[in-house]
C-alpha cells in the first residue's frame, strides 16, 4: 500500500504541508509511478494522481470520484462478489479521494474474478 501520512501519527500541520508539496510537485510532473509491467498479489495506492501512474490498461483501471458518486446506485447493484471493488468505491467516497486506481493483481488466485469485476465496472461506464 502506498498512501499519505496519517494525521494521527504526524499531526495535521505536517500532513497538510506534505499534501501541498505533493500537489506542487505533481503539477509539474508528466508521470509519478510506472506499474504497467508490475505483477502484484495485492495493491493499493492512494493520493498519487491516477493520471500520473503509467498502467496496464487491461488490468489496472481508473475510477473518478464524480463518476463513482453519479453511478452509486448502479455499482451497488452489480455482482461484484469475490472482489474488493464495491468496498473500494465506498471507501473512495468516504475518504474524499478524487480518483483511484483499481488493480486486478495478476498473482492472485482469484485474478479472473477480480478482472471480471473491473470489466463490469468499465462496461457500466464507472471505470476508465
CORGIVEN-V451356 format. One record per pair of residues at least 12 apart in sequence whose ideal C-beta (glycine too) atoms are under 6 Angstrom apart, sorted by the first residue. I is the first residue (numbers start at 1). GAP is how many residues later the second one is. Records with the same first field share a line. If there is no record, write none. Layout:
BEGIN
I = GAP / GAP
END
This chain:
BEGIN
1 = 43
2 = 43
3 = 43
4 = 43
5 = 13
26 = 23
31 = 21 / 23
32 = 16 / 20
33 = 20
34 = 20
35 = 20
36 = 18 / 19 / 20
39 = 67 / 68
40 = 65
41 = 64 / 66 / 67
42 = 63
43 = 60 / 62
45 = 56
50 = 12 / 49 / 51
53 = 48
59 = 45
60 = 41 / 43
61 = 41 / 57 / 66 / 67
62 = 37 / 39 / 66
63 = 37 / 64
64 = 35
65 = 33
68 = 21 / 24
71 = 55
74 = 50
75 = 14 / 51
78 = 42
80 = 37
82 = 31
83 = 31 / 34
85 = 32
104 = 14
END
